[in-house]
Amino acid sequence: MDPIRREVIATAAAATAVAATTGVLAAPAPQAAPGTAFFMKGQVRTHYEDQGGNGYPLLCVPGGGLNSVLASLHNGPFDPFKEFKADFRCISQDLRNANAGQSSGPLDIDRPWDTHTDDQLDLMDHLGINKFMVIGFCIGGPLIWNLLKRAPDRVVAAVLAQPSGFRPEMPTLTYDGNMMGWGPELVKRRPEITMDMVQRYLTNMYKKNPDFVFTVTRDFVRQCQTPILILPDDIPAHPYKVAMEAAMLAPNAEVSMYPWKEPKDRIPIAVRQIYSFLKAHRPATA
Amino acid sequence: MAPIRRDILTTGVAAAAVAAAPRVFAAQTGSTNSFYVKGNVRIAYREAGSGFPLLCVPGGGLNSRMGGWPTAVFNAPEVFKNDIRCITMDQRNATGGESTGPVPVDNPWDAFADDQLGLMDHLGIRQFFFFGNCIGGSFALKLMERAPDRVAGAILSQPIGHRPEKPDVMYDSGKDVWAPEFRKLQPNVSMETIEKYLHNLYRVRADFAYSVSRDFVRSCQTPMLVLPDDSDAHAYQTSVDIASLAPNAEVTVYPWAKPPELKARTFNRARNFLKAHQPRTAAR
């Protein structure tokens, strides 16, 4: 389908669905920003951006923890939409219930990681895309591992940039950050959600399996045959040790130079490596 | 031509040349190497594997010789011999090696490039990959400058680079390590000649990778993969500068030589780099 037509339909569908849903989506239907669109599945509304074109599909997961939104992608260390547009069709979305974003849906307390994976796979389905590549920043790391577990036959290759992970010396870092930042803001916007629900949701995300990359085991990574490129970081929420351990365990992983974000003139070198990696693993046909 | 037949022929040519030049080659007996001879220059080389050619230059500064491979951090002929046709050589006048020739005082970097391109010509190879450890990084850049249409891609492993805070590391290494041994072999070469040679290698362009300018690297379209190191002679900053300036260069993680799993991944990345940049057909 022509991308513009698809966007128009998606926006219209979103508006209709929003109007019909009073519980979860009580807020008025938002206007899609230029170049973005909505699609609905059940009670979930996803705000997404699709570059369109004939390039191989590249799902881009913005950083920002649970406030992962399109703007963080475009204002990050580099913007995949700009850097890879010549060969790839970049697609991204606001994470469900990110405060600054326009994607919303139920807070699925029992399946926190899987609901985000559902949303990503649903978006790909909505766009008629079976196989795709993925690049993710920060929370995109754990989300990508979960995608690889859930849909190993659909994800052709993955790039994990500054991935988040568990840091034993600061075991509640991410939980605490979200309890103080993301949770209270969400509760303000969504009266049906309580802090008790937020607390249970975050417990299941970050405290139930407080290890490694949160979403998968080392055994999973050890047997994962998907080509992986990891660009480590080393801030409290993005432990270098976890990034390198994952890179060493995954049989088809490679790793970038570190640091790669500072000084700034190293970023283009990292981008070049990602581009080569993506091109090298791009199947002949989508 | 089949590699084995080519080896036999080149060995035969070298043997004939050796017989014709007894003064230069008097020290050669029982070598397992093949030889290429051009004028006063004799280059010892070996080949392994088959496929698109990869010229592998060992590290060791002016003692860049094939005998260094077994202890090299990246033993390229060993790593790549099942993927590609590896050719390696002793550099001219490396002590412990079997390549000899005049000391090219006025044009040292070009003389190394002449030897390397001459060997490729001798083997009937037009286009090839280049792998260089240590001083091989500077050789790689010089080759790309001299023969941009012949070098299909290059891996620069632990390249040397000028370190402003220790500006004479390479010069001193040449003078204190290479020169005394070399003068035992060729006592007719004066220390004054050697100092002039080292000056032209490392002090005339005391910057960056010595052999070429930053402007050249900025304009160089050849794909490169840089594997940095960070020792006195192998300035990390030079590796990053090469990768930053060259429009088609990439750089690996650093450090990459340890642990073994990371080293293995780095070798795989190098292998993938060669695979990605191999021309469809080898231009011969």
Interface residues (C-beta under 8 A of the other chain):
Chain A: M244 A247 M248 A253 E254 V255 S256 M257 Y258 D265 R266 P268 I269 R272 Q273 S276 K279 A280
Chain B: P228 V240 A243 S244 N248 A249 E250 V251 T252 V253 Y254 P259 E261 L262 R265 N268 R269 N272 A276
